[in-house]
Amino acid sequence: MKYEVSSVAEYLEAIPEERKPAFNRLLEVIQENIPEGFAETMLYGMPAFVVPHSMYPDGYHCKPSDPLPFVNIASQKNFIALYHMGIYADRELLAWFEGEYPKHSKTKLNMGKSCIRFKNIKTIPYDLIAELIRKMPPEKWIGIYEASRQK
């Protein structure tokens, strides 16, 4: 679902009441664990954590005026989504996450390339998400991103 908002605070107000506690908790987990250097903003209509232009002036190759995206979260129609670009680009990180997930949740992992979908918001593995978020500082993400662009 896309909300017509311009700030994270407005986004949080717009999501359905029954999702607010889980969504707010997920956002707090990210805020508390995101490595220094990432910036919180709105990108693509959802709360995002990005490498700002001050650290990576080239920006995102698809639209250089945008900062380099790293993590987004969204309240979609049937789930809460965590979009983590590091999982998409780093096979070792993906393998680690897939191996750890069953240790933290009894639900089956529901995932796309960079999207982790939480249909049952009562089973979001916040501790695992915190660990995932801590694993990649912006310098490492920039290196992985640039290496992927050279292929």
C-alpha positions as CSV (number, residue, x, y, z in Angstrom):
1,M,0.0,0.0,0.0
2,K,1.3,3.4,-0.8
3,Y,0.5,6.3,1.5
4,E,0.5,9.9,0.3
5,V,2.8,11.2,3.0
6,S,6.0,13.2,3.1
7,S,7.5,12.2,6.5
8,V,8.1,9.1,8.6
9,A,5.8,10.6,11.3
10,E,3.0,11.0,8.8
11,Y,3.5,7.4,7.5
12,L,3.2,6.1,11.1
13,E,-0.1,7.9,11.5
14,A,-1.4,6.6,8.2
15,I,-0.9,2.8,8.8
16,P,-3.8,0.8,10.3
17,E,-4.2,0.9,14.0
18,E,-3.8,-2.9,14.5
19,R,-0.3,-2.7,12.8
20,K,1.0,0.3,14.6
21,P,2.5,-1.5,17.6
22,A,4.4,-4.0,15.5
23,F,5.5,-1.5,12.9
24,N,6.7,1.0,15.5
25,R,8.6,-1.7,17.3
26,L,10.2,-2.8,14.0
27,L,11.2,0.8,13.2
28,E,12.6,1.2,16.7
29,V,14.7,-2.0,16.4
30,I,16.2,-0.6,13.1
31,Q,16.8,2.8,14.6
32,E,18.5,1.4,17.6
33,N,20.7,-1.0,15.6
34,I,21.5,0.7,12.3
35,P,25.2,1.4,12.0
36,E,26.4,5.0,12.2
37,G,26.5,6.7,8.8
38,F,23.1,5.6,7.6
39,A,20.3,8.3,7.5
40,E,16.6,7.9,8.1
41,T,14.3,9.4,5.5
42,M,11.3,8.7,3.3
43,L,12.2,7.0,0.0
44,Y,9.8,5.4,-2.5
45,G,6.8,6.3,-0.2
46,M,8.1,4.4,2.8
47,P,10.4,4.9,5.8
48,A,14.0,4.2,4.7
49,F,17.6,4.1,5.9
50,V,20.0,5.2,3.2
51,V,23.6,6.1,2.6
52,P,23.3,9.9,2.3
53,H,24.9,11.8,-0.6
54,S,27.3,13.3,1.9
55,M,28.9,9.9,2.3
56,Y,28.1,8.5,-1.2
57,P,27.7,11.5,-3.7
58,D,26.9,9.3,-6.7
59,G,23.6,8.3,-5.2
60,Y,21.5,5.4,-6.5
61,H,22.3,4.4,-10.1
62,C,18.7,4.2,-11.1
63,K,18.1,7.8,-10.0
64,P,21.3,9.6,-8.8
65,S,19.4,12.3,-7.1
66,D,18.2,9.7,-4.6
67,P,20.6,8.5,-1.9
68,L,21.8,4.9,-2.0
69,P,18.9,2.8,-0.4
70,F,19.7,0.2,2.2
71,V,16.7,-0.7,4.3
72,N,13.0,0.2,3.9
73,I,10.0,-0.9,5.8
74,A,6.4,-0.7,4.6
75,S,2.9,-1.6,5.7
76,Q,1.5,-3.5,2.7
77,K,-2.0,-4.7,2.2
78,N,-1.5,-8.1,3.8
79,F,1.9,-7.9,5.6
80,I,4.6,-5.7,7.0
81,A,7.7,-5.7,4.7
82,L,11.3,-5.3,5.5
83,Y,13.4,-4.5,2.4
84,H,17.0,-5.1,3.0
85,M,19.3,-4.5,0.0
86,G,22.2,-6.2,1.8
87,I,20.4,-9.6,1.8
88,Y,19.8,-9.2,-2.0
89,A,23.4,-8.4,-2.8
90,D,25.4,-10.5,-0.3
91,R,24.9,-14.2,-0.6
92,E,26.7,-14.9,2.7
93,L,24.4,-12.6,4.6
94,L,21.4,-14.2,2.9
95,A,22.6,-17.7,3.9
96,W,23.2,-16.6,7.4
97,F,19.7,-15.0,7.7
98,E,18.0,-18.1,6.2
99,G,19.9,-20.3,8.6
100,E,19.1,-18.2,11.7
101,Y,15.4,-17.5,10.9
102,P,14.1,-20.9,12.1
103,K,15.9,-20.4,15.4
104,H,13.9,-17.2,16.0
105,S,10.5,-17.9,14.5
106,K,8.1,-20.8,14.2
107,T,6.6,-19.4,11.0
108,K,8.0,-20.2,7.6
109,L,10.3,-17.6,6.1
110,N,8.3,-15.6,3.5
111,M,10.9,-13.8,1.4
112,G,11.5,-12.3,-2.0
113,K,14.9,-11.1,-3.3
114,S,15.3,-8.3,-0.8
115,C,11.8,-8.4,0.8
116,I,11.0,-10.2,4.1
117,R,7.3,-10.4,4.5
118,F,5.7,-10.7,8.0
119,K,2.1,-11.7,7.5
120,N,1.7,-12.6,11.2
121,I,2.9,-9.5,12.9
122,K,2.9,-11.3,16.3
123,T,5.8,-13.5,15.1
124,I,8.3,-10.8,13.9
125,P,11.7,-11.9,15.1
126,Y,12.9,-8.5,16.4
127,D,16.1,-9.9,17.9
128,L,17.1,-11.4,14.6
129,I,16.2,-8.3,12.7
130,A,18.4,-6.3,15.2
131,E,21.3,-8.6,14.5
132,L,20.8,-8.4,10.7
133,I,20.7,-4.6,10.8
134,R,24.0,-4.4,12.8
135,K,25.8,-6.7,10.3
136,M,26.5,-4.2,7.6
137,P,28.0,-0.7,8.1
138,P,27.5,1.8,5.2
139,E,31.1,1.4,4.0
140,K,30.6,-2.3,3.5
141,W,27.3,-1.7,1.8
142,I,28.9,0.8,-0.6
143,G,31.6,-1.7,-1.5
144,I,29.1,-4.5,-2.2
145,Y,26.9,-2.1,-4.2
146,E,29.8,-0.8,-6.3
147,A,31.1,-4.3,-6.9
148,S,27.7,-5.4,-8.1
149,R,27.5,-2.4,-10.5
150,Q,30.8,-3.5,-12.2
151,K,29.5,-6.9,-13.1
